[in-house]
Amino acid sequence: MSPRKFPRGKTVLITGAARGIGAELARQAVAAGARVALVGLEPDRLAALAAELGQSASWAECDVTDQAALTAAVESTLAAHGAIDVVVANAGIANHGTIAVTPPEAVAKVIEVNLLGVVRTVTSTLPAVTAARGHYLLISSAAAFTILPGMTAYSAAKAGVEQFANGLRLELAHKGVTVGSAHPIWIDTDMVRDLREDLGSARESQRRLPGPLGATVSVEDCAATLLDSIARRARKVYVPRSVAVLSAMRSIILGPLVERAMIAQAKNHVPRFEAEVLATGRFFGRNSTAKF
């Protein structure tokens, strides 16, 4: 997008900003004239990114499941920039494994970070964003309206994010605050690369998807699409745009006919997938901040 389309001088708070989509979105937002508050769990990476971006950036180490830490991050952002105009709730993790083989603590962690972390991020920032009549972009996923074996907890959390955004939009509209949800698929992040490198069955699942739905999108292209959606205060954003087809067809994708076909495939896929996960000796990617 053209930097001229983005409101210059606005402050964007981004969670999960240490790497991947969050870090690239911060770079492009600053290039478009915004100020950014980088929030995440990897202080060395956050400090390095803030130094790269200069006076337009501040950073705070923060676990989005920790309300006190989020409150402190909001306070430091307001002290540094004076306002919070946009919040991008981007922090997220994905476990490797089915519910049968994944420790319950790991399953709960996915829900806690991906859904409750978004809720806590919103509630912590709501007074400031309301005062600014600002915008929320909550990062959901194409997994909100599709499902693959091994992504049960992730899909449940991302579906929750979409519905949270839908309800929040109605609650805040009369206050001048807008809410969007983003639905990316197969972005070239460490999380996706870890999944493909660890699990051959995951690589095959991606290859079987038709056309652009199986393609990997660069973080640069993803961030540019998200930034454009912020500038437009868009209600929904799909990355790539073809993901909108999945959203429109969700009643079919999640219906009994497709389910029966997937159950037939799962008979061979799930045992192989579970064996690959157990062989790695861990239930998150090597670059994940979650350790199990």
Buried (B, 14 or more C-beta within 10 A) or exposed (E): BEBEEBBEEBBBBBBBBBBBBBBBBBBBBBEBBBBBBBBBBBEEBBBBBBEEBEEBBBBBBBBBBEBEBBBBBBEBBBEBBEBBBBBBBBBBBBBBBBEEBBEEEBBEBBBBBBBBBBBBBBEBBBEBBBBBEBBBBBBBBBBBBBBBBBBBBBBBBBBBBBBBBBEBBEEBEEEEBBBBBBBBBBBBBBBBBBBBEBBEBBEEBBEEBEEBBEEEBEBBBBBBBBBBBBBBBBEBBBBBEBBBBBBEBEEEBEEEEBEEEBEEEBEEBBEEBBEBBEEBEBBBBEEBBBEB
